[in-house]
Amino acid sequence: MFSRHGFGAYGGGFPGLPGGDGPTGKFRAQYRCYSVSMFTERKEVEEGGKVIMPPSALDQLTQLNTQYPMLFKMTNNSAKTKTFCGVLEFIADEGKIYIPYWMMRNLCLAEGELLDIESATLPLGSYVLLEPQSRGILDLYNPKAVLEASLRQLSCLSLGDMLDISYNKKVYAGW
């Protein structure tokens, strides 16, 4: 359940009160989703795996004693798609979230559609197998170095995500 303003965190007790030694539970919210290119021209934000959330989200996450790094599950309920992300900043307009376009594409979201988001704890990965969907990036001099540099910008990887890799002013889609 989400509040009518799109913000809703669920928690337990509070310090000093009966039945609680601090907030517990998950952060949950629903926002209107927009591409980060509508918010900022910073290219590194579009290429990374982090989102921009409103300040009220930080307030709620602080009250919930959320673990670091802050990771989130984003779900498009109408398309039954999900992915995971980190957060870059809490400076978005209230009721809105700004995410990289490649994430919007993976979630089958259009500008302004509703996105459910909740805090998540993910296990550390020990292995990843990436499969290029086109040969373009394999023709580069050192595709491994290009791929490693791009992966450093991500907070986490989600099974089935298609990544865009930018190199020399060209975007290689479909990793």
VENPESUL-V881242 format. One record per residue. N is the residue number from 0. PSI is psi in whole degrees, 0 to 359 (NA if undefined). D_FIRST is the distance of its C-alpha to the first C-alpha in Angstrom with 1 decimal. Layout:
BEGIN
[[N & PSI & D_FIRST] [N & PSI & D_FIRST]]
END
This chain:
BEGIN
[[0 & 138 & 0.0] [1 & 149 & 3.8] [2 & 164 & 6.9] [3 & 344 & 9.5] [4 & 0 & 11.6] [5 & 8 & 9.7] [6 & 135 & 9.7] [7 & 109 & 7.6] [8 & 142 & 9.6] [9 & 131 & 9.6] [10 & 177 & 13.2] [11 & 229 & 15.9] [12 & 180 & 19.1] [13 & 150 & 21.4] [14 & 138 & 25.0] [15 & 352 & 27.5] [16 & 151 & 25.3] [17 & 140 & 25.5] [18 & 11 & 23.3] [19 & 142 & 22.6] [20 & 24 & 24.5] [21 & 159 & 21.9] [22 & 145 & 18.3] [23 & 165 & 16.9] [24 & 186 & 13.9] [25 & 148 & 12.4] [26 & 131 & 11.6] [27 & 138 & 8.6] [28 & 166 & 8.7] [29 & 129 & 9.4] [30 & 159 & 13.0] [31 & 130 & 15.8] [32 & 135 & 18.2] [33 & 154 & 21.9] [34 & 145 & 24.9] [35 & 337 & 26.4] [36 & 342 & 29.6] [37 & 350 & 28.2] [38 & 320 & 27.7] [39 & 156 & 30.7] [40 & 7 & 33.9] [41 & 110 & 33.9] [42 & 324 & 34.7] [43 & 335 & 33.7] [44 & 320 & 30.1] [45 & 329 & 30.1] [46 & 347 & 31.8] [47 & 189 & 29.7] [48 & 31 & 26.5] [49 & 153 & 24.7] [50 & 166 & 22.2] [51 & 120 & 22.2] [52 & 164 & 19.1] [53 & 159 & 18.9] [54 & 328 & 20.4] [55 & 331 & 17.3] [56 & 318 & 16.0] [57 & 319 & 19.2] [58 & 313 & 18.9] [59 & 319 & 15.6] [60 & 323 & 17.2] [61 & 317 & 20.3] [62 & 331 & 18.8] [63 & 0 & 17.3] [64 & 47 & 20.8] [65 & 141 & 19.7] [66 & 152 & 22.6] [67 & 147 & 24.9] [68 & 149 & 25.2] [69 & 116 & 21.6] [70 & 151 & 20.4] [71 & 148 & 17.2] [72 & 125 & 16.0] [73 & 132 & 15.4] [74 & 132 & 14.2] [75 & 98 & 15.0] [76 & 329 & 13.3] [77 & 328 & 15.8] [78 & 355 & 18.7] [79 & 43 & 17.4] [80 & 154 & 18.8] [81 & 158 & 18.1] [82 & 173 & 20.1] [83 & 154 & 20.4] [84 & 172 & 21.6] [85 & 181 & 22.7] [86 & 138 & 22.4] [87 & 310 & 25.6] [88 & 162 & 24.9] [89 & 66 & 22.4] [90 & 11 & 24.1] [91 & 159 & 22.0] [92 & 146 & 21.3] [93 & 137 & 18.1] [94 & 0 & 15.4] [95 & 153 & 17.5] [96 & 140 & 18.2] [97 & 125 & 21.7] [98 & 156 & 22.6] [99 & 146 & 25.9] [100 & 325 & 26.8] [101 & 329 & 27.6] [102 & 321 & 24.0] [103 & 319 & 22.9] [104 & 317 & 25.6] [105 & 327 & 24.4] [106 & 359 & 20.8] [107 & 44 & 22.4] [108 & 142 & 20.8] [109 & 162 & 22.6] [110 & 131 & 22.7] [111 & 358 & 19.9] [112 & 160 & 17.4] [113 & 141 & 13.8] [114 & 128 & 13.3] [115 & 139 & 10.5] [116 & 140 & 11.9] [117 & 152 & 11.9] [118 & 151 & 14.9] [119 & 151 & 17.4] [120 & 123 & 20.7] [121 & 144 & 23.2] [122 & 154 & 26.6] [123 & 135 & 29.7] [124 & 152 & 31.3] [125 & 351 & 35.0] [126 & 142 & 35.8] [127 & 138 & 34.7] [128 & 118 & 36.5] [129 & 140 & 36.3] [130 & 113 & 37.7] [131 & 142 & 38.9] [132 & 353 & 38.3] [133 & 163 & 41.5] [134 & 351 & 44.7] [135 & 309 & 44.6] [136 & 334 & 43.5] [137 & 342 & 45.9] [138 & 354 & 48.8] [139 & 160 & 48.2] [140 & 314 & 50.6] [141 & 77 & 48.2] [142 & 330 & 44.9] [143 & 315 & 43.9] [144 & 320 & 44.1] [145 & 314 & 42.2] [146 & 316 & 39.4] [147 & 318 & 39.3] [148 & 320 & 39.2] [149 & 320 & 36.2] [150 & 334 & 34.3] [151 & 340 & 34.8] [152 & 355 & 32.4] [153 & 143 & 29.4] [154 & 326 & 27.2] [155 & 165 & 26.5] [156 & 146 & 27.2] [157 & 137 & 25.0] [158 & 127 & 26.7] [159 & 353 & 27.6] [160 & 145 & 27.1] [161 & 120 & 29.9] [162 & 149 & 31.2] [163 & 133 & 33.5] [164 & 124 & 36.4] [165 & 134 & 38.3] [166 & 130 & 42.0] [167 & 48 & 44.9] [168 & 21 & 43.0] [169 & 142 & 42.0] [170 & 126 & 38.6] [171 & 106 & 38.8] [172 & 152 & 35.7] [173 & 43 & 34.6] [174 & NA & 34.8]]
END
